[in-house]
Amino acid sequence: MARLTVMHVKEMLNDPLLTEEELQGFRNDERKGVQKLIERYDAEKRKEAQLQQQYEDMLVFEYEQYRKGKRVVAGIDEAGRGPLAGPVVAGAVILPENYYLEGLNDSKKLSLSQRENYFDHIKADAFWSVGIVCNEEIDRLNIYQATKLAMQRAVDNLPVRPEHLLIDAMEMNHAPCTQTSLVKGDQRSVSIAAASVIAKVTRDRMMADLDERYPMYQFRSNQGYGTKDHLRALEMYGASPYHRLSFAPVKEVI
């Protein structure tokens, strides 16, 4: 029987129904092209195993609550505390108990395309919500209290009532259940990481919409942060209706 071509071997290595017997046969194939494919295959499998382990490590706080009998665990995170313009947005996500989304991590560590991809998956597969606090409320309350309010709104907007909250580095004043504050929680909990993706993508899209109306500030690219070009635009045009007037760089031009 004729040997499979290297191209056919490549196709079979990508087949999820590949058997151990077939794989061992390819390992015994001395052709350089096949051996390179095997090296690539093994490297991909090692990466998948590492991502699986990372995900398992980021479930430790969820599992702790599951062991206590709490099945509905929500991760909470925010986006937009530091910018000079736009809202602060909090995300709340309740992932299914046996859910796996390879590579899910802190939204700041993900590329734009990765965030968008994870955003779509999380919205389709999990319970989720957002809480939004506008720049005028931020000026009235201060950014710390505004962030807490955004988180409160996100939790209140969830379609189901959570039994425990995992929150990135903060505590809520009026939590509807028990809560755990985790420093760098978006890197330690998949639920918080999922919430960070929801919050980040939602806010980025809002800032892109504002960019259509106020292109001089370049909100689409800077998301309202105080970049050199943004500060220059503030000096030239003053503040927009969406700038945070209580923030020092904005205060200086009004």
N, C-alpha and C positions, 0 to 999 in steps of 0.2 A: 504493500500500500504506500502510495507516495506521501512524502512528508508535507505538512502544511507549509504554506508560504509564510514568510516573516509577517507580512501584512495580515494574514489570517490569524496568526498567533496573537498579534496586537489586538485584533477585534475580540478574540476569545478572552483575553486578559481583562477586557472591559466588560465582559458579560457577568452579571451577578450570579448566574447559574453555573459558573465555572466550578468543576469538581476538583478535589484534592488530587485525584489520580491524574487528571489533565494537567494540573499545575506542576506536579512532580515530573511529568513527562517533558514539560517545557524546561524545567530546571536541568534535566539531563541532556537537553539539546545543546550541542557544542557550538552551534553557529553564533558568531559574535553579535549579529543583529538580535537574535532571540535572547542572548544573555543580557544585552543592554535593556531590552524590554523587561526582563525579570528584575534587574536592578531598580528600574523605575517603578515597577509594580511594588516591590518590597519597600521602597522609600515612601510611596504613597500610603501603604498599609501602616507603616510606622507613624506617619503623620496623623492618620485617622485615629490610631490608638492613643497618641498623645492628646489629641483634641477630645477624645472620649474621656480620658482620664482627667483632663482639665475641667471638663463639664461636670464629672462626678465630684471632683473636689469643690466645685462651686455650688453643689447641692447640699453641703453639710448643714447649713442653717435651715433649709427647707425640711430635710430629713429629721432634724431635731424636733421640729413642730409636728411632723407626721407621727413621730413616735409618741407624742403627747396626745394624739388623737385629733389634732387640728388639720383638716384636709384642705382648707381654703386659705392659702398663704399668698399674700400680695406683696410684690416688690414695689417700692416707691423711689423715684429719683426725679431730679429737676434738671432743666437746661436754661441758661440765660441769667445767672446771678450777676455776672461781671460786665456785660455789655452796657453801653451808654444809651442804647435805644431798644425799643421793643419790649415785649412782655417777658415775664418769667413763666415757664411752662413746666408743670410736673406731669409725669406719667405714672400710672398705676397698672400693674399687670399681674394676673393670676394665671400661671402656667398649669396645664394639665399635669397630674402627678407623675406620670411616666413619660413625660415629653422629652424629646431630644432634638436639639437644633445645633448641628455641628458648627463650632467656631464662635458661638454667641459669647460676646464679651462686652466690656465697657465700650460705649458708643464712640468715645474719643480715640479708641485704638482701631476702629474700623474705618475703611475707606467709604467714600460717599456711596458707591454702588453697593457695597456690603450692607451699609445701614439701610438703604432703600429695600434691599432684598429681605433682610431680617424684619424690617418694618411690615412688609406685606405678609410674611409668614406668621408673625406674632398676631397681627390683626385677624388673620384667618383662623388661627388655631387656639387662641387664648381669650380670656376675658380681659378687657383693657379699657382704659379711659384716660382723659387728660384733664388737668385743671389749669386755668389760665388767669394770670393776674396782670393787668395792663400797666403801662408806665405811669399813668396818673395815680393808680392805687399804690404803686411802688413808692412814688414821691410822698404820698400821704402816710404810709405805714412804716417805711424803711425796707430795704431789700431782704433783711433777715425775716421779718414778720411776713412780708409778701410771699417769700418762698414757702413758709409754713402754710399760709393761706392757699397757695396753689396746690400744695400736697393735700390739704384738707378737701379742696374741691375735687381733686382727682379721685380720692377715696370715696367721697360722697357720690361721684358720678359712676362708680363701678356698677355693673348690672347685677352683681351678687354681693352679698355682705361678707367681707373677709373675717376670718377667725384669728388671724395674726398678720402683723405688718412687719416687713423687713425694709428699713429705711436707710438711705445713704446718708450717714453722718449727722442726722438730725432726729429730733423727737417731735411728735405732734402733740399739741395742747389738748385736743379733743378727739383722740383716737377712739373709734368705735369698738376696739378690741385690744388685746395685748400687742406690744410692739417691741422691736429690737432695733437699736441704732447701730449701724456698722460703719466704722471708718473705712474709706475706700470700698464701700459695699458694692459698687458697680464692678469691681474686680474680684469680689469674693462670693457673690450670690448671683445665680443665673436669673432669678426673678428681678433683682435690682438692675442687672445688666439689660434685661428686656425692657424694663421701664425707662432706662436711660435712652434706649433706641427710640422708643415711642416719643419721649419728650424732645429729644434732639431733632428728629426728623420733622415732627410737628412744628417746632419753633423755626427751623431752617426754612420750611415752606412758607411760614408766615412772613419771615423777613424777605424772602424772595418776592412775595406779593408786594411788600412795602417798597422794594427796589423798583418795581414798575412805576410807582407813583412818585418816588423821590430818588431818581437814579444818581443824583450828585453825591449821595452818601455811600454808594456802593454796598448797600445792605446785603445783596445776594452773596457777595464774596467775603464780607467781614462779619456778617450776622449781627452787626451793631457794636462790635468791639472797637476799641479806640485805636485803630490803626493810624499810621501817619496820614494816609489819604483821607480817612474819615475826619481826623482832627483838622486837617486843612480845609475840608468842606464845611465843617462847623464854623470856622473863622470867616469863611467867605459868605456863607448863606444863612448862618445862624441855626437855631434849633428847629427841627420839624415838630409837628404835633405828637410824634411818637418818641421823642427823646426824653430821657429821665432828667428832669430839671434839677433834681437834688444831687446828682452826681457831679463831682468837682469839675471835670473838663467841660461839661455842658454849662454849669453855673457861670463859668468864666466868660462865656460868649453871650449871655443873655442880660 
